[in-house]
């Protein structure tokens, strides 16, 4: 069922509402939660759906008035994000979602900054082996998120070293050398006759 086009269209609409909710739209958060809950009833093992569901729960926690509701929704959201990772541990989007949620939660209440550090480092290690894993914008977000996570845990040297990566050329360009092609070989220069 999760593979059909109607399911995908509904999931895309829910993700769009989730993204509006991330910008502060409380109505969009409620809409996304309702849509994702309905889709979860159809396919409870869809990893990407589970990740957005978990992220939406943490947005609901952000918007909750009562402290107990904030804590409960955050814990439920984290459980869903962890479940999404267990369903698809190699999915970069899911790992990026969890890393960013864990980064934004207060460390003194949830203790999940190390999860963000682990997820960001996992993404960077895999991106080094597979350079098209992250878009340039995602790569920058991962570097910035990792540096912030290090700062939040008092690891200032690691944060500084991580931030320096933003000013360096991509790893694959360094390995190839200036003027080299993607296979690492210098281009052949034709001599004119």
N, C-alpha and C positions, 0 to 999 in steps of 0.2 A: 504494500500500500504506500509506503514512504517513497517508492520510486516513481509513482505516477505524477503527471504534470500538475494536476489540481493540488496535490499535497505540496509540491514545490512552490507553486504560486502562493499558497496560503502561508508557507514558511517564510518566503521572501517578504510578504506583507507584514508578518509578525516581526521579522528582523528590522524592517524599516521603522516600525513603531518603537521597537526597542532602542534603535539609534536616536530617534527623536527624544525618547525618554532620557537617554544619556545626556542630552543637552538641557535637561531640566523640565521637560514637559511631563507633568504628573499624570495627565490623562492618557498620554501615549504609553506610559509605563503600565497603567491599568489595562489598556487595550492589548498591549503586547502580552501581558500575563494571561489574559483571557484566551487569546488566540493560541498561545503556546500550550496552555493547559488542554485545550481541545485537541490540538495535534498530538500531544503526549498520550492522550487516550487512544489515539489511532495507532501510534507506534512509540512504545515506551523505550525502545532501544536505539533510537536515532541519536547518534552522538552529538551532532551539531545542534540539533533541537534541544537536547539536554543542556548543552553549554549555554545557549541563549536563555533557556528557562532559568538556569541557575543565576546568570547575570541579572535577569529581570527581577528575581527574588531579592537580590542585593540592592537593586534600584528601589524596590518597594520598601526595603529596610531604610534606605536613605530618606525616603519621603514619609516614613511613619512618624507619628507624633509621640507615641509612648516608647520609652527606652526598652521595655521588655519585648515589644513588637519588633524593634530594630534588631535586637540580639537574635530573636527567634528566626526572623526572615533571613538574616545574614548567615546563620548556621545552616539553614535549609539550602540557601543558595550555594554555599561552599560545598555541601554534600553533593548537590547536583553537578557542580563543576568537577569535583573529584570523580564522580561517576562517569561523566563525559570523557574525562581523560582515560579512565579504565576501559571504556568502550572503544576509544580510538587514540591510543597513546602517541601515534605518529602524526596526528592532525595538527598542523601549525596554527590554524585559525583558533582551534579550541584551546591550545596551549597559550596563545596570545591573550585570549579572553580571560582565562583563569589568572594569568600573570598580572594583568591589569586590574582585575577585581581585587586580588590579594594585596597588591601594591596600595590600593586606595583604602583598604580597611585599617582601622586603628590597630597598630601592632600590640599595644598594651592590653587590648581586649581579645584579639583573635590570634595573635602570634603566627601570622601567615606570610610575613615578609620573606622568610626563607623560601617558601614555596614560590614566590614571585622570582626570587633570585635563581632558583633552580630551573624554573620554566624559561626565563630569559636566557640563561646560559645554555640550556638545551637547544633553544631556537638558534642561537648564534653558532653553536658547534655544528648543528645540522646545516645551517646556511653556508658555513665554510666548505662543507663537503658537497653541497648542492646549491650553488650560487643563485639559482632562480627560486629558492624556497620562499624568500621574503622580497617584497617589492622594496624599492629604495626608501619609500615613506615608512613602511613597516620596520625596515632595518634601523632607521633613525629612531623610531618609537621604542624599539627594543633596547637600543643603546641608552637612550634617555631614561627609560624605565629602570633598567639595571643600575644605572648610576644613582638614581633616586633611591632605589631599594638599598643599595650599599650605604648611602648617606643616612637613611632612616635607621640602619642598624649600627651606625657609628663606624663603619668601615670606610673612612675618608680617603685612604690611599687607593683602595680599589675603585671608589667612585671617581677619583681624579683620573686614574689610568683608563677607566671605561670611557669617560667623557672625551679623552684624547683620541679615541677611535673615530670620533665624528670628524676630526680634521685630517685623518689619514685616508689615502685612496683605498678603495675596496681591496680586500685580501687577494682576490683573483688577479687584479691588475698588477699587484706587487709580484706575485709569483710568475706571471707571464713576462714581466719586464716591459719597458717602454717599447712600443712598436710591435710587440709580438701579437700573434693571433691567439684565439682562444685555445688552440692546441699547443701553445707554448713555443711555436716555431716562428722565426723571423720571416716576414714575407719576402718572397723572391723579387728581386728588382730586375726588370728587363732592361737590357741595354739597347739603345736605339741604333739602327744601322746607318 
